[in-house]
Amino acid sequence: MGHDWGLDYVRWAKGLFLFGFGLIALGVMLAGIGPLVFETLPEWTDTLAVDMIAAGIGIDFVAVFGFGIALPLTE
């Protein structure tokens, strides 16, 4: 018997995907354009940019496969 949690899977999938894409875009801009604009940046900004990109990719996978495919099938 399926569970009805009342979640709008389409809205959650789109919202999480856009959030993950935004993290990726900000990470790429910070890594690529940041040094050109601000000349010198602390080294932790490179780590932050890589972490933002990695988190964005992970969130996008969860959004698409979790909320877009798996959860609607289990209901």
VENPE-V455812 format. One record per pair of residues at least 6 apart in sequence whose C-alpha atoms are under 7 Angstrom apart, sorted by the first residue. I is the first residue (numbers start at 1). J is the second residue. Records with the same first field share a line. If there is no record, write none. Layout:
I = J + J
This chain:
2 = 74 + 75
3 = 75
4 = 75
9 = 67 + 68 + 72
10 = 68
12 = 67
13 = 63 + 64 + 67 + 68
16 = 59 + 60 + 63
17 = 59 + 60 + 63
20 = 56 + 57 + 59 + 60
21 = 56
23 = 52 + 53 + 56
24 = 52 + 53 + 56
27 = 49 + 50 + 52 + 53
28 = 49
30 = 49
31 = 46 + 49
35 = 41
